[in-house]
Each structure stands twice: as structure tokens, then as C-alpha cells.
């Protein structure tokens, strides 16, 4: 299970940064797909409940805004996923 979550999350971050840098919305859609496993896992926990399902939609919204050439909104929508993955990494490393 661990082999699925962390590589997908790290690849999701890298693809999101590349997508914004290259202005390719397809990479953000791929990032959203890579974030689905951890999102479903978080949705099953009591702390996140349905909030865990929202995180891939941030990438999707960023892809739509990037397609409409609204760069600042794409960056703003990607940031919560970066914080989520960073927070999860911090919690796992400091158990």
C-alpha cells in the first residue's frame, strides 16, 4: 500500500509544477488522477471524511483555469495539495 501512495503523491507534485511551468493543463489532469488513491484513503479516515475527496478537484480546477489562461488561479488551486502532501510527510516522519 505504501508503494502506491508516496510515489503517486510525489509524481503528482512534480507533474503539477511542470504543468504550471509549461502551461499544459493535461499534466494537471494526470496529477489529479495520481492523487485519487490517497484521496480515497483520506476520505475513509474520521478526520477528513468527505474532505479527502476534494483534493483531486483542486488539480482539476487548476487545469481548467490554466486552459483559460488564468495563471494566478491555477497556482492558487494547486497550493492546498502541496500543503496536504507536505503535512502528511511531516506527520509520517515525526510519528
VORO-235531 format. One record per residue: x, y, z of N, C-alpha, C in turn; residue number from 1. Coordinates in nm, 4 decimals. Example, Ala and Ser with C-alpha at 12.3 -4.5 7.8 and 13.67 -1.06 7.14 Angstrom:
BEGIN
+----------+----------+----------+----------+----------+----------+----------+----------+----------+-----+
|      npx |      npy |      npz |     capx |     capy |     capz |      cpx |      cpy |      cpz | num |
+----------+----------+----------+----------+----------+----------+----------+----------+----------+-----+
|   1.3190 |  -0.5690 |   0.7800 |   1.2300 |  -0.4500 |   0.7800 |   1.3200 |  -0.3300 |   0.7800 |   1 |
|   1.2850 |  -0.2250 |   0.7080 |   1.3670 |  -0.1060 |   0.7140 |   1.2900 |   0.0030 |   0.7870 |   2 |
+----------+----------+----------+----------+----------+----------+----------+----------+----------+-----+
This chain:
BEGIN
+----------+----------+----------+----------+----------+----------+----------+----------+----------+-----+
|      npx |      npy |      npz |     capx |     capy |     capz |      cpx |      cpy |      cpz | num |
+----------+----------+----------+----------+----------+----------+----------+----------+----------+-----+
|   0.0818 |  -0.1185 |   0.0000 |   0.0000 |   0.0000 |   0.0000 |   0.0866 |   0.1255 |   0.0000 |   1 |
|   0.1935 |   0.1240 |   0.0760 |   0.2829 |   0.2393 |   0.0837 |   0.3502 |   0.2652 |  -0.0503 |   2 |
|   0.3739 |   0.1605 |  -0.1269 |   0.4374 |   0.1778 |  -0.2574 |   0.3471 |   0.2503 |  -0.3558 |   3 |
|   0.2176 |   0.2511 |  -0.3295 |   0.1249 |   0.3193 |  -0.4184 |   0.1103 |   0.4668 |  -0.3827 |   4 |
|   0.1025 |   0.4986 |  -0.2549 |   0.0702 |   0.6351 |  -0.2141 |   0.1839 |   0.7342 |  -0.2346 |   5 |
|   0.2997 |   0.7100 |  -0.1767 |   0.4065 |   0.8106 |  -0.1795 |   0.4602 |   0.8382 |  -0.3197 |   6 |
|   0.4889 |   0.7375 |  -0.4015 |   0.5340 |   0.7709 |  -0.5371 |   0.4295 |   0.8478 |  -0.6174 |   7 |
|   0.3033 |   0.8142 |  -0.5996 |   0.1977 |   0.8872 |  -0.6708 |   0.1876 |   1.0311 |  -0.6225 |   8 |
|   0.2011 |   1.0531 |  -0.4926 |   0.1940 |   1.1896 |  -0.4404 |   0.3118 |   1.2742 |  -0.4876 |   9 |
|   0.4303 |   1.2172 |  -0.4856 |   0.5489 |   1.2911 |  -0.5307 |   0.5413 |   1.3176 |  -0.6804 |  10 |
|   0.4969 |   1.2194 |  -0.7575 |   0.4809 |   1.2400 |  -0.9014 |   0.3737 |   1.3447 |  -0.9286 |  11 |
|   0.2719 |   1.3476 |  -0.8454 |   0.1657 |   1.4470 |  -0.8599 |   0.2201 |   1.5883 |  -0.8412 |  12 |
|   0.3035 |   1.6074 |  -0.7424 |   0.3640 |   1.7391 |  -0.7186 |   0.4540 |   1.7783 |  -0.8348 |  13 |
|   0.5369 |   1.6862 |  -0.8788 |   0.6302 |   1.7160 |  -0.9883 |   0.5540 |   1.7492 |  -1.1160 |  14 |
|   0.4508 |   1.6717 |  -1.1460 |   0.3704 |   1.6991 |  -1.2657 |   0.2961 |   1.8321 |  -1.2561 |  15 |
|   0.2501 |   1.8663 |  -1.1369 |   0.1797 |   1.9937 |  -1.1201 |   0.2745 |   2.1113 |  -1.1423 |  16 |
|   0.3954 |   2.1009 |  -1.0911 |   0.4936 |   2.2079 |  -1.1117 |   0.5298 |   2.2189 |  -1.2597 |  17 |
|   0.5505 |   2.1043 |  -1.3241 |   0.5807 |   2.1055 |  -1.4681 |   0.4634 |   2.1599 |  -1.5487 |  18 |
|   0.3410 |   2.1255 |  -1.5089 |   0.2223 |   2.1711 |  -1.5815 |   0.2098 |   2.3222 |  -1.5761 |  19 |
|   0.2332 |   2.3788 |  -1.4601 |   0.2231 |   2.5242 |  -1.4485 |   0.3386 |   2.5920 |  -1.5199 |  20 |
|   0.4571 |   2.5330 |  -1.5105 |   0.5724 |   2.5907 |  -1.5797 |   0.5598 |   2.5842 |  -1.7311 |  21 |
|   0.5083 |   2.4728 |  -1.7816 |   0.4937 |   2.4545 |  -1.9265 |   0.3567 |   2.4980 |  -1.9790 |  22 |
|   0.2671 |   2.5324 |  -1.8878 |   0.1296 |   2.5729 |  -1.9214 |   0.0545 |   2.4639 |  -1.9981 |  23 |
|   0.0640 |   2.3415 |  -1.9467 |  -0.0047 |   2.2255 |  -2.0055 |  -0.1091 |   2.1743 |  -1.9064 |  24 |
|  -0.2347 |   2.1909 |  -1.9399 |  -0.3411 |   2.1504 |  -1.8487 |  -0.3561 |   1.9980 |  -1.8401 |  25 |
|  -0.3114 |   1.9268 |  -1.9419 |  -0.3226 |   1.7801 |  -1.9403 |  -0.2392 |   1.7191 |  -1.8277 |  26 |
|  -0.1268 |   1.7818 |  -1.7958 |  -0.0441 |   1.7308 |  -1.6873 |  -0.1120 |   1.7491 |  -1.5517 |  27 |
|  -0.1904 |   1.8544 |  -1.5384 |  -0.2656 |   1.8735 |  -1.4135 |  -0.3771 |   1.7703 |  -1.3999 |  28 |
|  -0.4373 |   1.7316 |  -1.5101 |  -0.5386 |   1.6259 |  -1.5052 |  -0.4730 |   1.4935 |  -1.4642 |  29 |
|  -0.3553 |   1.4667 |  -1.5166 |  -0.2817 |   1.3464 |  -1.4769 |  -0.2433 |   1.3529 |  -1.3291 |  30 |
|  -0.2077 |   1.4708 |  -1.2809 |  -0.1774 |   1.4883 |  -1.1383 |  -0.3000 |   1.4575 |  -1.0528 |  31 |
|  -0.4168 |   1.4991 |  -1.0984 |  -0.5401 |   1.4707 |  -1.0248 |  -0.5664 |   1.3204 |  -1.0188 |  32 |
|  -0.5402 |   1.2517 |  -1.1285 |  -0.5599 |   1.1064 |  -1.1303 |  -0.4623 |   1.0372 |  -1.0348 |  33 |
|  -0.3395 |   1.0872 |  -1.0282 |  -0.2410 |   1.0279 |  -0.9375 |  -0.2743 |   1.0542 |  -0.7910 |  34 |
|  -0.3508 |   1.1573 |  -0.7632 |  -0.3855 |   1.1909 |  -0.6254 |  -0.5098 |   1.1164 |  -0.5767 |  35 |
|  -0.5796 |   1.0479 |  -0.6641 |  -0.7037 |   0.9790 |  -0.6265 |  -0.6821 |   0.8700 |  -0.5209 |  36 |
|  -0.5781 |   0.7852 |  -0.5272 |  -0.5651 |   0.6810 |  -0.4232 |  -0.5524 |   0.7378 |  -0.2819 |  37 |
|  -0.4687 |   0.8382 |  -0.2626 |  -0.4539 |   0.8947 |  -0.1281 |  -0.5799 |   0.9698 |  -0.0886 |  38 |
|  -0.6475 |   1.0264 |  -0.1858 |  -0.7718 |   1.0966 |  -0.1578 |  -0.8786 |   1.0006 |  -0.1065 |  39 |
|  -0.8906 |   0.8867 |  -0.1689 |  -0.9865 |   0.7857 |  -0.1225 |  -0.9494 |   0.7318 |   0.0148 |  40 |
|  -0.8199 |   0.7158 |   0.0381 |  -0.7740 |   0.6702 |   0.1690 |  -0.8081 |   0.7725 |   0.2765 |  41 |
|  -0.7836 |   0.9003 |   0.2483 |  -0.8142 |   1.0045 |   0.3461 |  -0.9637 |   1.0176 |   0.3698 |  42 |
|  -1.0433 |   0.9933 |   0.2676 |  -1.1886 |   1.0014 |   0.2833 |  -1.2407 |   0.8929 |   0.3768 |  43 |
|  -1.1656 |   0.7867 |   0.3943 |  -1.2077 |   0.6784 |   0.4835 |  -1.1678 |   0.7036 |   0.6284 |  44 |
|  -1.0903 |   0.8086 |   0.6531 |  -1.0490 |   0.8390 |   0.7899 |  -1.1486 |   0.9356 |   0.8537 |  45 |
|  -1.1641 |   0.9292 |   0.9859 |  -1.2611 |   1.0181 |   1.0516 |  -1.2216 |   1.1665 |   1.0468 |  46 |
|  -1.0941 |   1.1974 |   1.0397 |  -1.0513 |   1.3364 |   1.0403 |  -1.0889 |   1.4083 |   0.9109 |  47 |
|  -1.0793 |   1.3414 |   0.7979 |  -1.1029 |   1.4065 |   0.6693 |  -1.2426 |   1.3811 |   0.6128 |  48 |
|  -1.3018 |   1.2674 |   0.6455 |  -1.4325 |   1.2270 |   0.5936 |  -1.4452 |   1.2605 |   0.4449 |  49 |
|  -1.5350 |   1.3484 |   0.4072 |  -1.5552 |   1.3792 |   0.2651 |  -1.4560 |   1.4825 |   0.2151 |  50 |
|  -1.3841 |   1.5508 |   0.3041 |  -1.2849 |   1.6497 |   0.2602 |  -1.1729 |   1.5847 |   0.1796 |  51 |
|  -1.1455 |   1.4589 |   0.2073 |  -1.0406 |   1.3894 |   0.1336 |  -1.0710 |   1.3767 |  -0.0151 |  52 |
|  -1.1978 |   1.3759 |  -0.0498 |  -1.2363 |   1.3623 |  -0.1903 |  -1.2222 |   1.4917 |  -0.2700 |  53 |
|  -1.2040 |   1.6025 |  -0.2019 |  -1.1992 |   1.7326 |  -0.2694 |  -1.0628 |   1.7609 |  -0.3325 |  54 |
|  -0.9567 |   1.7047 |  -0.2794 |  -0.8219 |   1.7415 |  -0.3222 |  -0.7933 |   1.7194 |  -0.4714 |  55 |
|  -0.8374 |   1.6097 |  -0.5343 |  -0.8152 |   1.5993 |  -0.6794 |  -0.8883 |   1.7069 |  -0.7598 |  56 |
|  -0.9991 |   1.7556 |  -0.7059 |  -1.0729 |   1.8602 |  -0.7773 |  -0.9993 |   1.9938 |  -0.7780 |  57 |
|  -0.9089 |   2.0135 |  -0.6824 |  -0.8245 |   2.1338 |  -0.6871 |  -0.7351 |   2.1297 |  -0.8110 |  58 |
|  -0.6776 |   2.0133 |  -0.8394 |  -0.5953 |   1.9992 |  -0.9606 |  -0.6807 |   2.0160 |  -1.0865 |  59 |
|  -0.8016 |   1.9599 |  -1.0825 |  -0.8892 |   1.9719 |  -1.1983 |  -0.9267 |   2.1182 |  -1.2229 |  60 |
|  -0.9590 |   2.1893 |  -1.1158 |  -0.9903 |   2.3315 |  -1.1279 |  -0.8708 |   2.4115 |  -1.1775 |  61 |
|  -0.7515 |   2.3728 |  -1.1343 |  -0.6309 |   2.4396 |  -1.1827 |  -0.6105 |   2.4120 |  -1.3314 |  62 |
|  -0.6435 |   2.2915 |  -1.3758 |  -0.6316 |   2.2589 |  -1.5182 |  -0.7285 |   2.3422 |  -1.6011 |  63 |
|  -0.8499 |   2.3588 |  -1.5517 |  -0.9488 |   2.4398 |  -1.6231 |  -0.9034 |   2.5856 |  -1.6285 |  64 |
|  -0.8543 |   2.6373 |  -1.5168 |  -0.8104 |   2.7769 |  -1.5163 |  -0.6844 |   2.7969 |  -1.6002 |  65 |
|  -0.5993 |   2.6961 |  -1.6073 |  -0.4805 |   2.7057 |  -1.6919 |  -0.5199 |   2.7038 |  -1.8394 |  66 |
|  -0.6213 |   2.6264 |  -1.8704 |  -0.6717 |   2.6219 |  -2.0086 |  -0.7324 |   2.7568 |  -2.0494 |  67 |
|  -0.7931 |   2.8255 |  -1.9511 |  -0.8494 |   2.9582 |  -1.9778 |  -0.7458 |   3.0696 |  -1.9609 |  68 |
|  -0.6200 |   3.0302 |  -1.9379 |  -0.5069 |   3.1227 |  -1.9246 |  -0.5191 |   3.2157 |  -1.8032 |  69 |
|  -0.5683 |   3.1612 |  -1.6930 |  -0.5731 |   3.2341 |  -1.5663 |  -0.4674 |   3.1715 |  -1.4752 |  70 |
|  -0.3441 |   3.2164 |  -1.4929 |  -0.2302 |   3.1536 |  -1.4254 |  -0.2374 |   3.1675 |  -1.2734 |  71 |
|  -0.2749 |   3.2842 |  -1.2235 |  -0.2750 |   3.3051 |  -1.0790 |  -0.3740 |   3.2130 |  -1.0094 |  72 |
|  -0.4862 |   3.1853 |  -1.0711 |  -0.5851 |   3.0960 |  -1.0112 |  -0.5358 |   2.9514 |  -1.0130 |  73 |
|  -0.4669 |   2.9130 |  -1.1186 |  -0.4106 |   2.7770 |  -1.1252 |  -0.3099 |   2.7550 |  -1.0131 |  74 |
|  -0.2259 |   2.8534 |  -0.9909 |  -0.1268 |   2.8420 |  -0.8830 |  -0.1965 |   2.8370 |  -0.7478 |  75 |
|  -0.2977 |   2.9192 |  -0.7314 |  -0.3713 |   2.9235 |  -0.6051 |  -0.4433 |   2.7918 |  -0.5765 |  76 |
|  -0.4936 |   2.7257 |  -0.6796 |  -0.5651 |   2.5995 |  -0.6605 |  -0.4719 |   2.4804 |  -0.6382 |  77 |
|  -0.3481 |   2.4919 |  -0.6783 |  -0.2520 |   2.3829 |  -0.6606 |  -0.1932 |   2.3832 |  -0.5193 |  78 |
|  -0.1859 |   2.4979 |  -0.4568 |  -0.1215 |   2.5120 |  -0.3259 |  -0.1814 |   2.4225 |  -0.2168 |  79 |
|  -0.3149 |   2.4059 |  -0.2046 |  -0.3659 |   2.3179 |  -0.0981 |  -0.3158 |   2.1736 |  -0.1085 |  80 |
|  -0.2961 |   2.1246 |  -0.2284 |  -0.2436 |   1.9891 |  -0.2438 |  -0.0981 |   1.9809 |  -0.1983 |  81 |
|  -0.0208 |   2.0846 |  -0.2242 |   0.1169 |   2.0869 |  -0.1769 |   0.1214 |   2.0853 |  -0.0241 |  82 |
|   0.0339 |   2.1646 |   0.0375 |   0.0271 |   2.1661 |   0.1832 |  -0.0176 |   2.0313 |   0.2388 |  83 |
|  -0.1141 |   1.9691 |   0.1752 |  -0.1621 |   1.8385 |   0.2213 |  -0.0505 |   1.7346 |   0.2176 |  84 |
|   0.0192 |   1.7263 |   0.1069 |   0.1255 |   1.6268 |   0.0931 |   0.2418 |   1.6578 |   0.1873 |  85 |
|   0.2729 |   1.7858 |   0.2019 |   0.3777 |   1.8238 |   0.2971 |   0.3397 |   1.7916 |   0.4400 |  86 |
|   0.2144 |   1.8173 |   0.4762 |   0.1671 |   1.7860 |   0.6107 |   0.1694 |   1.6355 |   0.6364 |  87 |
|   0.1235 |   1.5570 |   0.5393 |   0.1260 |   1.4114 |   0.5556 |   0.2691 |   1.3602 |   0.5709 |  88 |
|   0.3599 |   1.4139 |   0.4917 |   0.5012 |   1.3752 |   0.5052 |   0.5564 |   1.4098 |   0.6421 |  89 |
|   0.5214 |   1.5268 |   0.6915 |   0.5684 |   1.5691 |   0.8241 |   0.5134 |   1.4782 |   0.9332 |  90 |
|   0.3855 |   1.4455 |   0.9251 |   0.3226 |   1.3600 |   1.0257 |   0.3834 |   1.2200 |   1.0230 |  91 |
|   0.4066 |   1.1662 |   0.9046 |   0.4628 |   1.0310 |   0.8944 |   0.6064 |   1.0278 |   0.9471 |  92 |
|   0.6854 |   1.1289 |   0.9149 |   0.8241 |   1.1297 |   0.9585 |   0.8399 |   1.1566 |   1.1078 |  93 |
|   0.7436 |   1.2221 |   1.1707 |   0.7538 |   1.2547 |   1.3123 |   0.6622 |   1.1713 |   1.4009 |  94 |
|   0.6324 |   1.0503 |   1.3597 |   0.5493 |   0.9625 |   1.4421 |   0.6295 |   0.9122 |   1.5585 |  95 |
+----------+----------+----------+----------+----------+----------+----------+----------+----------+-----+
